[in-house]
Amino acid sequence: MRLTFLGAAGTVTGSKYLVEHEHKRVLVDCGLFQGYKQLRLRNWDHFPLPIEDLDAIVLTHAHLDHSGYLPVLVRDGYRGPVYATPATCELARILLLDSGRLQEEEAEYANRRGYSKHHPAKPLYTEADAERALKLFHPIALHHPQNILPGIRLLLRTAGHILGAATVELEVGGVKLVCSGDLGRMHDPVMKEPELIDETDYLLVESTYGDRKHSPEPVEKQLADVINRTAMRQGITLVPSFAVGRAQLLMYYLYRLKEEKLIPDIPIFLNSPMATDATALYHRFRSEHRLTAEECEGTCKVAHIVRSVDESKLLDEFRRPAVIIAASGMATGGRVLYHLKTLAPNPHNTLLFSGFQAGGTRGSLIVSGAETVRMHGQEVPIRAEVVQMENLSAHADADEIMEWLRGFKRPPKHTYVVHGEPMAADVLRRRISVELGWSVSVPEHRDRVEMKKE
């Protein structure tokens, strides 16, 4: 049994892990690389094995750094099954179609404005490619083990993080491999905590926040302070947000703050059709989160939904205090870029980044103090107040990851620390080694390891 790290090794994006056993090949996660250009260029590389040799794909959850490469594989010939929880299947439809559509739009815009170095600029994949990929999805319920190939059994458990997120257990030739996927918070107000696991032979654990702890300051107070002081300046609070997970958590807190009259009754806009569609799924998958029916209804209704492009453009003419939530969370693309171009140069406004910003993204540049950021071929000055609230993250922090690891009743034979920037991964590696005494390492991109039964 061999394991090859094709992504999220030495970086926090591009999650892909290839499991091979007796000529059977399963890919756990199929994510896009994001952030630094040298990482994004990997999305255009040829897949490192013949695609027809790939037998199955399993997704931990729907975020694009875990699912967004699927349309490329399908475009290039993959025709096997894609296994995921029912909620992940639903969210992937929203995210992948939007991703393909957005890439087509951005390529067309670059060609029309002439700012791309490529002539013509082309999308990595199209909406039609995404549609074809979605036809391959096979939903598997949590806690229902299933043989997906001869000699390979799959079991999915709750990971928290977002709707449908799961830890993946593959039992292959008598050897168990667990992949944590993205672990949620232990005490998240919306999502349930990640489920503890008794044992495994080998473990992949994420390390997004492996070198830090989330702020103990109450989120509601911090969020209210930002909105209130921005409103007193007659400014707008712009929140670049992941459409799935983060947007719904933000809306929950905004609903609470309005109910308790801790922020003024200013308009809140959700400018992301896919975030709107994702929010509706919280009613359908009530068993996967903590919200009551009343809280779910209030969360879904707290914001005015912006669907059309014309209505989105009108927001850039808004001159009264407001909150605008728009995708994407790291300002890598989407409608938020147009709002940034309008709002970032004005010191009355606030740019509120609501979680981790991967290196090389516009979000990372802005929170690190960049005076200008390039968008659509032009340099945009950053004069607005910039705030980063990492305790809004849907990722477990270092202590919460360690708490989850302590749930194992016996140590894995070996643990691989993945899905983190080099510093975060190495700090978590050291903690696992010192505090738990486990055999642990940080793999590099394209490393291949043997997983033995004995």
N, C-alpha and C positions, 0 to 999 in steps of 0.2 A: 504494500500500500504506500503510495507516494503522494506527497503534498507539494504543490508548486505555488509560490506567492507571485501572482501576476498583477497585483495592485494592492494599495493600502499597506505597503511595507516600506517603511522609511518616509511615509507621507500619510496624510489623513484622508485622501480621496482615492477613487478608482478601485474600490473594493472588488477583488476577484481572487478566488482560491480554487485551484484545480486539484481534485482528488482522483487518483488513478488506482485501479485494482483489476487485475486479470483482464486487461483490454477494455475495461469499462471506465468511462471518464465523466465525472460530475463536476460542474462549476458551481461553487457556492458564491453567490453574488455576481453581478455583472455591471459594475458601476463605471461612470465617467470619471476621468481625471479632471480636476478643476484647480484653479489657482495659478501657480507659476507657469510661464509659457512652456518651459521644457517638459512639464507634466502634461499640459493640455495637448502637446504635440503627440504624446503617446496614443491619444484617441485615434490618430490617423495611421498608426502602425498596423501592419498585418498581424492578425491573431497568431500567436506562436505555435499553433498546431492546426492541421487541416480541420476546418469547421465540421466536416462530415464525420470526424472521429469523436465529436462531442456528443454524449448520449443524453444528458439531462442537465438542467439548470435549476438551482434552488435559490430563492431570494429571502434574505432576512427581513427586508422591508422595502418600501417603495421609493425612498429618497433617491435622487438621480445619481448620487455617488455610489449607490448600491444597485441601481436598476437601469441607469440611463444609457448603457452601452448595448443593451439588448437589441434595439432596432438595427444597429450596425451588423451584429451577428446574423440576424434574420435576413437582412438585405444581402448578405454575403453567402447565404445558403443554409443557415441553421434551421432545422425543421423538427427538432425534438420537443419534449415537454418543458414547461417552465412551472415549477411548483412554488406555491406561496400560500399564505393564509387568505381566507376570503376577503378580509378588509384590505390586505395588500394588493390583491387583484383589482379591487375597485379603485384604490388610490393610484395604482400604476396606470390605469386607463386615463385618469385625469392628468397625471404628471407627464407621461410619455407622449401623449398627443400634443400637449401644450409645448413640450420641449421640441418636438419636430416642427411644429408650426412656428415657434419662435426662431428656430435656426433658419428656416426658410425666409422669414421676414427680415432677419438681421442680414442675411446674405443679399437679399434684394435691396435693402436700404444701403448697404455698403457699396453695392454696384451703382446705385443711383447717385450716391454722393461722391463716389470715387475715392474713398479713403482706405480701401483695402489694398494690401500689397499683392494680393492674388487677383489675377484677371482671367476669367471672372471669379469673384468669391463664390464658394459653394457651401451649402450646409453639410454638416457631418452626416445627417440623415434627415429624412422628410417626415411629414405627418403620415403619409401613406406607409412608409417603412414602419412607423410606430404602430399603425393599425394592424399591419400584418403580424407584428410581434405579439400583439395582444390576443390574437387567435390561438396562440400556443399555451396560454395560461391554464393551469389546472389547480383549482383551490383545494387545499388540505386543511382541515380543522386542527386547531391546537389540541394536543394530547391524544391524537389519533395516529399511532405509528402506521406507516405504510411502506410496503416494498416497492421502490420506484424502479429498480433494476434487479436482475438476478444477483442475490448475495448482498444487496445494498438496501438498508432500511432507513427511513427518514422519520424523525420525530421533531415536532415544533412545540416550543414552550413560550410563554409570555416573556417579552423583553422590556415591556414599558416603552418609553421613547415616543412612539407615535402609534396611531391605530394600526393594528395588524402586525406590529413589529414582533419578531420572534427570534429566540435562540434556535440554532439548528444543531440537531444531533444526527450524525450519520454513523450507522453501525455497518462496517464494511469488513467482511471476512473475519468477524469476531473481534474487530478493533473498533472502539468508540472514539469519535472525534466530535467535539463540541465547538461551535463557533458562536461567540457571544452576540455577533451583530453589534448594533448600537444599543448600549444599556441605558435604560431610563433612570430617572431619579427615584430614590427610595421613598420620598415623601412628596411627590409631585401632586399638586392639587387637582389635576385633571386625569392623568394617566395612572394606571395601577403600577405597582413596583415590579421590577424584574423578578421572575420566579427563580428560586434557588434550585440548584441541581446537586444531586448526591455524589455522582462520580462520573469520570470519563478517563480514557487512556491518554488522550491528547486534547489540548485546549488552545483555541485562539481567542484572545481577549483584547477588546478595543482599548485605546489609551488616549482618546481625544483630550481629556482633561487629566491625564496621568500625572501631571506635575503641579496640580493646583487644586484648591478648594473653592467652591462657590462662596460668594459673600454671605455672611450671616444676616446682613441687613434685610428686613422684610421687603419683598418685591413690591408690594402695594405702596409702601411709603416712598420707596425710591422712584417708582413710576409716577406717583402723584406729584412728587417734588419737581420732576422734569417737566411734566405737562403744565403744572401751575406757573412755574417761573417763565416758561415759554409763552403761555397765554398772557401773562402780565406784560410781556414785551410786544403783545399783539402779533406774536409769531405763530408758525405752524410747526408741529412736531411730526417729522417724517420718520417712519419706522420701516426700513428695509427688512423684510421678513420672509422666512420660508413659508410657502403657501400651505404646507401640510405640517401640522404640529405646532409650530411657533405662532402662526397667525391665530389659531384657535385659543392657545394659552393667553396670548395678549388680549383677545376679546373677552375671555373669562375675567381677567383682572380689571379690564376697563368697565365691564358690566358691574363688578363688585364696587369699584370706585364710584361709579355713578349712583348706584343704589345707596351707598353710604354718604353720598354728597361730599366726597373728598376731592373731587375735581369739578370745575365748572361744567355747566351743561352745554358744552361745545360740540359741534358735529364731529363724528368719527366716520371716516370713509375706509372701506375695504376695497382697494383697487386691485383685485386679482380674481378674475372669474374662476380660476381653478381653486383658489382658497375658498371661495363661496361654495363650490361643488363639494370640496372636501369637508367643509363645516357641516353640510347636510348629512354626511355619513355618520356624524356623531349621534344622530337620532337612531339610525339603523343599527349601529353597533354599540348599543348602550352597555352591554356586558363587559366591554373592554376598557371602560373608563369609570371615573368616580362621580361624575356629575349627576345630580338629581334631574328629573324631568324639567323642573322649574329652572334650574341653573342652565341646563342645556338650551332651553328656549330663550332665556335671557341672553346667553352668550351669542346665540345665532342672530339675535335681533338688535344687538347693541350698535352695530355699524350699518351705515348706508352702503349698499352694494353698488359698486361701479362696474358695469359690465362692458359698455360700448367704448370704443376708442375715442369717439367724440366727447363722451362724458369725462373720460380720463383727461383729455386735453383741456377741458373746462376747469379742471381742478388746478391747473397751473395758473389760472387767472384769479384764484381764490385769495382774498386779502384779509380774512378774519381769522382769529384763532381757531385751530382745528387739529385733529390728529389724522394723519394719512398712513395707512398700512398698505404697503405694496411689495410685490415680489420683485427681485429675489433677495434672500437673506444676506448675501455677501456682495450685493450690488454688481453681480456678474452679467446681468442682462435683464430684459423685461421692462415693464412700465416704470419701475422705480427710477431708471436712468433718466427718463424725461423729467420726473419730479426733481431729481437731484440737480439737473442742469438749471432748473428754475429756482430752487429753494436754497441750495448750498451757498451761493454767493451772498446771501442776506444774513447778517449777524443776528437779526431778530428771531430767526428760525433755529430749530434744533434737529440734528441728525442723530437718532437714537438707534444704535445697533444692539440687537437683542440676543446676542450669543456669540459663539466662536466664529472668528474670521480667519479662514485658511490663508496661509502666506501666499502672496502674489495676487490676491483678489483686490478689487477696488475697496471693499470694506476694510481689509487689512491696512491698505495704504492710508485711508481716511482716519482710522482710529489711531494710527501711529503718528499722526500729525502732518501729513502731506498738505502743502499749501495749495496745490492744484492736482487734479486727477483727470486723466484723459477719458473722454466719453464721446462716442460717435465722431472720432477724428478731430476733436478739439479739446483744449485744456480748460477745465472748469475750476475757477477759484473756490476754495473751501473756507468760507468766512462764518458759516453758521456754527453754533455751539455743537460739539461732538461729544456724545455720551455713549459708553459701552456698558451694558448690563449683562454680564456673563451669567448671573444667577437666574436669568430667564431661560437658560439653556435647557434643552430636553435630554442632555447627556449627563450620566452620572459623573460626579467629580472623583478625585483620586480616593478619598476616604470611602465613598459609596462603592466604587469598584472593588476596593479591598474588602468591604463588608460582604459584597456578593461572592467574592472568591472564598471567603471564610465559610461559606455555606457548603462547600464540598466536604464530604465526610472523609475522603482520603485524597492525597495529592495526585494530580495527573502525573503520568510518566514524564511529560514535558509540557511546558506552557510557552506559547509564542505570543509576544506582545506586538499587536498590529494596530493599524488605523490610528496613527498619531504622528505628530511631528517628532523629529529625532530626539529632542530634549524630553518631551512628554513621555515618549516610549521608554527611554532609558531610565528616567526617574522611576517609572512604574516597575520596570524590570528589577531595579535595585530593591524596591520595597518588597516585591514578591519574594525575592531571594532572601533578604534579611529577615523580614517579619514572618514569612510563612515557611521558609526553608525549602522552597520548591526548586526544581530544575527548570530554568527559564532562560529565554534568549529573545533578542529582537532580530527577526529575519530581514534580509535585504531583498530588493526587487529582483524577482526571478530566481531566488533561492529555491532549491528542491531538496526535500528531506524525506527520509524513510520513516514510516510508522510501523513498528513491529508489534506482533501480538505478545511476545515474551520480552 
